[in-house]
Amino acid sequence: MKKVLSFILISTFFVGFLASCGGSSSSDNSDKASSSYTANLENGKAVYDRSCVACHMQGVAGAAALTDKARWEASAAKGIDTLRAHALHGFQGEHGVMLEKGSCADCSETDVYDAVAYILKEAGVEAK
């Protein structure tokens, strides 16, 4: 009996160890901090519709409304990497607070980047 329990324990540990050695999943892709990432605008729209629209449709609580091109231009002037970092990690600015991932706990880094690209496209703004 002790041998069976030892075998199960060692096997469980080994399987857990191997699972932790895997690379990042394709859905997270946390190496996309560079501005060379090409966004998936279809995914960005889905994320926006699910998570961003509550604040950014009309500009609730100081958020830049989707149609407020001047605000988006000012944000985009800081650069795409800064804009992505603010959306991903949160930011407190002169107009209000951007919550981390906009409170979308299940959004991956890729989802956030896609949503930023979608919002900028819809606002008619290009980030540097």
Buried (B, 14 or more C-beta within 10 A) or exposed (E): EEEEEEEEEEEEEEEEEEEEEEEEEEEEEEEBEEEEBEBBBEBBBBBBEBBBBEBBBEBEEBBBBBBBBEBBBBBBEEEBBBBBBBBBEBBEEEBBEBBBBBEBEEBBBBBBBBBBBBBBBBBEBEBE
